[in-house]
C-alpha cells in the first residue's frame, strides 16, 4: 500500500482528500500545519507522495515543505495544491522539484480525480527512480568487487 502525506490547513479539504485517497486504496497521513508536516517528513519512513497546500500559514509554506521533503528523500514526489494559483508560484514550485502543481478550485474539474491521477503518475516516477538507484548501486558494487579482485 502506498503512503501519502497530505498537508493542508483547511479541515474540509484535508478530510475530503483523505477520504478520496483512502477509497482509492492509499494509506493517508495528514497534517494541518507546515511545521507538523515537516516533522512527519523528518521522523517517518519516506512517504511515497506528499500532497501539500502552497499557502498554509504563509505564502512560503509550500516551498518550505518542498525543501524539507528533498532534504530527507532526494527522490521525494511532491504535489502542490493551491486555491490561489498563479504562474509565478507554479514555476517556482516546479523549479524547486515539485512533481506537479494543481489548482483546487477549477470550475468544471474534479480536483480529486486529477489528484489521484497525478499521484499514480508520481508513484510510477518514484518506482522508476528507485529502480535506477538500485541499478547504480549494483553497478557500483560490481565495480568495487572487480577492483578488489584485481588488487588481490
N, C-alpha and C positions, 0 to 999 in steps of 0.2 A: 504494500500500500504506500502510495506517495504521500509525503509530508509537506503540507503547505502552511506557511505563516501568513496571516492576514493582519495588517496593521492599519487601523482606521479609527478616528476619534468619534465617528457617528455611530451610535449604538445600532440603529436600524440598518445601516449599510453593513456594518460588521456582522450582524446576525443574519442578514439576508445572504451575504456572500458565503458565510459559514454553512447555512442550510443548503444552498445550491451546490456547493463543492462537496459536502458530505453525501448528498444524494447522488453525485457523480462518482462516488467511491473514494474520495480523498480523505486523509486524516488531516484535520484542520486545527491549528492552534491560533488563538487570536491575542492581540494586544491593542489597547486603546490609546497608547501614547507612543511617541517615537522612542523615548527612553526605555519604556517597557519592552518594545520590540527589539531594540538594540541589545538589551540584557538577554533576551531569549536567544537572539542570534549568537551571542558570545558564549552562553552556557550550555546550549543544547547541541545535539548532533546536528550537522548541517541540514537545513531544510532543502527539499528538492526545488521548491519555488517560494519566493517571498513576494507577496502582493501588498503594496503599500500605497496609502494616500500620499499625495505630494505635499499638501499643506495641513499638517496635523496641529501642532502648537504654533508653528511659524512657517513661512514660505520655504524655508530651507530644510525642513524636517525630512522630506523625501530624499534629499541629497545626502543628509547625514546617515540615513538608513542604508542607502546605496554604498557609501563608504564603509560602513561597519560590515555589511554583507561581504564585500570583496576583501576586507581585511582578514576575515575569518575563513572565507572559502573563495579562492580565485575563480572557481567555476560556478559561482552563485548565479542563479537566474532570478532576476528581479523585474517584476511588472509594476509599473507606477500607474495608479489610477488617480484621476482628479475630476472635480466638478467644475474647475475653473481653468480649463486647458488653454494654452497659448503656444504658439510655435517656439518661442524662446525657451520655455520650460521643457518642452518635448525634446528640442535639440540638445539642451544641457543634460537631460537625463540620459539620452542615448549616447552622448559623448562620454559620459561617465560610466557607461557599460550596462545600462538597463536593457533588458531583453525587449521590452515594449512599453508603450505609453498609451493608456486608454482613457477616454473621456467618459465619465459616469452618466451624464445626462444627455445623450444624443437622442433627439426626437426620432421615434420610429425604430430604434435599435434596442435589442435585448442585450444590455451590457453584460449580464451574467453569461449568456451564451458565448459572446465574444471572449469573455474572460476564460471560460472553460476551454475554448479552442486555443487561446494563447498559452494557457498553462500546459496543455497537451503538447503544443509545439515547443515550448520552453523545456519540457521534460525530455523530449526527443533530442533537443540540442545538448542537454546535460548528459544524457546517455552517450551520445556521440563523443562529447568532450572527454568523458570518463574513460571510454574505450581507447581514445587516443593517448591519454596519460598512461594507461596500462600498457599499451604497446611501447611507448617510450621507456617505461620502467623495465620492461622485459628486454628491450634492446640494450639498455644501459647495463643491466646485469650480465647479459651475454658478452658484451664488450669487456666488462671487468673480468669475467671468467677467462676470456681469451688472453687478456693481458697477464693475468696471474699464471696461466699455463705457460706462456712464453718465458716468464721470469723464472719459473720453476725448473 
